Amino acid sequence: MTVSERTMQLEEQIFSPYAALSKNTQGRDVPEEECDLRAPYQRDRDRIIHCKSFRRLKHKTQVFLSPEGDHYRTRLTHTLEVSQIARTIARALRLNEDLTEAISLGHDLGHTPFGHAGERALNELFPGGFRHYEQSVRIVEKLEKNGRGLNLTAEVRNGILCHTKGTEASTLEGRIVRLADRIAYINHDIDDAERAGMLTENNIPNDITSVLGGRRSERIDTLVHSVIENSQNGIIQMDSTIQEAFDRLHDFMYEYVYLNPFAKSEEKKVPHLIGTLYDYLQVSGHLPEDLQRIAEQDGIKRAACDYIAGMTDHFAIQLFQNIYVPKSWNI
């Protein structure tokens, strides 16, 4: 028996009846010989960690555009926090931690530079709209590895696609990631907003803190415990009182942070920058060579959208400056 076969045998023995067993995966679009060391979802996790899109997350905005401090979250640190929270829940519920981790690590691969401001800008420009969760799936299916994609399992791709709005994931592991994503970003955004001097934890209404806790670690602990203690019979959920307080915290963050003029003062520049790059890249010869294939297959607008969505904040700004800002002439 190989190591991966032994792993899958252990899954049958210790996992919940509601867990997604590795042996029952719907498989990959392109069949492959199985690895003798890693079960299918372990391989997916490793492929995501080693791909270029994952590495670029470290230079993509979470909430605050290009912050100067060393301790503000980026899209990468957010992804790692989601993974940690989701894995804790999955392990406690005896679900598939490897699948949960793979979905968590891949869920934001398709996010644009400049956070949701960049996503909104591309959504306005690209025919049919742009949604980062769909782009994340496009990356793992088509864009990575020079067009070959990562050839991930169906369950991981489904969890990535369904991690935010609309249809729920087909697995409980994917549904855990959706909750963990929200738990992570609301609480770490409070931390970053404090660091930016926009609010203190004392600003959070007492009817929220009295239920969830006054500190970030307390709130996360309360929320995670509530999910674990109230999820049963194939349903992932929180206690209704905790859920209501969590929803009020989300509304509070929209008022104080997500729509705050101070935090969003630079975002008004994003549509012009993204729009200018989008138009420029549709001119013949302006796309890099690896995107020419996408232009031939799916059209120049799709290729320009793919290229911009994959950029880091710094690269997008630098490209804009290289194209449109005059440089000094050295004799």
N, C-alpha and C positions, 0 to 999 in steps of 0.2 A: 504494500500500500504506500502510495506517495504521500508526501507531506500535505499537499492540497486535498487529497482524498481523505486523509485523516481529519483535516480541518472540517471538511463538509460532513463527515460522520459525527464529529463533536457537535456541530450545529444542530443536527437532528436530535441529539440527546439533551441539550441544555436550552435551546431556544424555545420561546413561546410558540404555541400553535399558530399565532398570527404573524410570525416573523417571515420575512422573505428569505428562504433558504437558497444558498448559492447554487445548489444542485438543480434547483427549479427555475433558474433564470431563463427568460425567453431568448437569451443569446444575443449575438452580435449580427450586424448586417452582413459582415463578411466572416464566415466561419473560420475559426482558428484552432490549431492544436492547443489543448489546455496546458497550462503551466504545471510542472510537477511540484512547485513550492507554494504558489499562491492561488487561492480560490479566485473566481472571476471578479468579484467586487474589489478584492485586494489589488488585482492588476489594474483595474480602472482607477483606483485611488493613486497608484504609482504613476500611471500615465498622465494624469492631471497634474500632479506635483512636478513632473519633469517637463511639461510643455511650456512653450514660450509665453503663451497668454497668461499662464499662472504667474510667471516671474514679473510680467509687466504690472500686475496688480499693486506692487509695492509703490508705484509712482502714479497711482490714480486716486483722485479725490474721493473721500467718503462723504463728508458734509462741508468742511471748510476748504475752500479752494487754495491750493498751494500754501498751506500754513508754514510759518517760519519755525515754529517750535518742533523739537524732536519727538514729542510724545503725543501728537495728534494722531488719530487713527487714519489709516489709508484703507483702500479697498482690500489689501492683503491682510492687514491685521484684523479687519472686520471679519474676513473669511475664516481666519483661524479661531476667532472667538465664537463664531457660529458653530464651527466644527466641534469645539470643546463642549459647548452647551448641548448640542444635538447628540454627541456621543455619550454624555453622562445620562441623558434621558433614555437613549436606546439601550444602554447596558442595564440600567435599572429595570426596564420593562422586558428584558431578555429578547430584544429584537436584534437585527443584524447590524452590528456596529460598523463593519466594513462598508456596507452599502450606505449607511448614514453618513459616514465620513466622506466617501467618494462624492455623494451628492452635495454635501456642504462645501467641499473644496472646489467644486466645479460650478456652483450656482451663480457666481457673478463674473465668470470669465468674459462675458460679452458686454460688460459695463463700459460705457464711454469715458473719455476724459471729462473732467469737470463734473463728475457725479450726475445727478438727475437733471442738472441744467443742460449738460451735453446730450443726455437722452432726449429731453424735450426738444432741443434744437434739431436733432436728426429726425425725430418723429414728425416735425413740421416739414422737413425738406424731402424726405425719401417717400416716393409713391407707395402707398400701402401702410405707411407708418413704420416706426422703429420701436421695438420693445427689447430691453436688455436680456430678458430671460430667453426669448426666441433666438437672439444673437448668440447667447451662450451655447445653445444647442447647435446652431450653425457652425460655431467654432469647432466643437468636438466632432461634428459629423463631416465637415467639408474643408475648413480653412487651415487647421493645424496640419503639420507634417507635409507641407507643399501640396495640399489638396487631398491627401489620403485620409485626413481626419484621424481621430484616436481610436475609432472602432470600439466604442464603449458598449456595455450591455444596455438593453432596452430599459431596464429599471432605473439605471443611473440617469439616462437621458430624460426619461419621464419625470424623475424627481427634480432635475434641473429646470425643466420646462414649467413645472407646476409649483415652483417654490414661492410664488408671491400671490398672484390674484387668480380668480377664475377657478377652473376645474381643479379639484384636489388630486394629489399624486395617487397613483395606483397602489402604492405600498405605504404601510404605516411609517416606514423609515423616511420616505419623502415628506409625509405630513409632519413628522417631527422637525424636519429641517425648516419647513415654513414657519413653525412656531419659534424655533430657535433663532432664526434670522430676525424676527421681530423683537424677541427678548434681547438679543445682542445689540441691535442698532439703537433701540430706544435708550437703553441704559448707558452704552458707551458714548452716545451723542450728548447725554446729560453731562458726562464727565468732560468731554471736549468743550462743551459750552461753558462749563465752570472755568476751565483752563483759559478760555478766551475772555473771561470776565463778563459774560452775558447773563449769567444767573448763578445762584447758589442753590444748594439743596434745600435751603430754608424757603426758597420761592415756590417749591412744589407744594400744592395745597395739602392741608392736613388730612382731608378725607381720603387722599391717596396714600400718603406716607403711613398713616395709621393702619392701613391694610397691608401694604407692600413692604414697608420699611423705609427708613430715612437715608440709608446709604446704598450705594450701588451693589455691593456684595450682598446686602440683606435683601434687596429687591430681587436680584437674580436667584438667590437661594429660595425665596418665597415662591417665585414663579415656577422654577424647576420642580420644587417639591409638589406644587399644586398639580402640575402636569402628570407627574409620576403617580401621585396618590389617587387621581381621578380618572386616569385612562384605564379602560377595561373593555373586554368583549370587542376588541378591534376598533375602538373609538379613542382618539387622542384628544384630550380636552382638559381644561382647567376647571376648578371650582367656580361657580357663577359669580360669587362675590369677588374673588381674585380677578376674574376676567373683566368684570365691570370696572374695577379700579385700574386695571392695566389699560383698558380702552380710554379711560379718562386721562391717564398719563400720556398716552399717544396724542390725544387732543391738546393737552397742555404743551407738549413739545412742538406741535404745529404752530401754536400761537406764539410761543416764546423763542423758538429756534428756527424751525424749518421755513417760516415765513418772516423771520426777523430781518428788517432792512439792513441792520449792521452786518449780520452773517451773510446776507445775500447781496451785498453792495457790489461785489465784483461780478456776480452772475449775469448782470445785464450786458456785459461785454461778450459773453459766450456765444449767443446766437450769431453775432456778426463774424466772430472768428471762425466758428464752425461753418457758417454759410459761405464765407469767402473761400475756405479750403475746399468745400464741397464743389463749388463752381470751378475752381482752379484745376482740381483733379480730373475733371471731365474733359479737359482739353487734351488732345492727342499728344502722347509722349510724356505726360506729367505723372502718370501712375508708375510705381516701381514695377520691375519685371514680373515679380511673383503675383502681382494683382492683375497683370494683363490677361492671364488665363481666366480669372473670374470675369473680367470685362467681356471676353469672348463668349463665355458660357452664359452669363446671367445679365449682361449689359453693363454699361459704363457707370450708371447711377448706383447699381448694387456694389460694384467694385469700389467706388469712391466712398460709399457708406461703410463697407467692410474695413477699408483702410483707416478711416477716421475713428471708427469705433474701437479699433485696436490700439490707437495711440495712447501714450501716457500724457498727462497734463503738460509736462515739460517739452516733450517732443512736438506736440501740437503748437505750443507757443513758439518754439524755436523754428519750426517749419514756416509758420506765418511770418515771423520776423525775417527769415532768410528770403522769402518771396517778396515781401512788401515794404520792409524797412531798409532804407538806403544805408550802405556801409561806407565808412570813411575810406578814402583812397590813399594808400601808402605808396610814396614814390620810391 
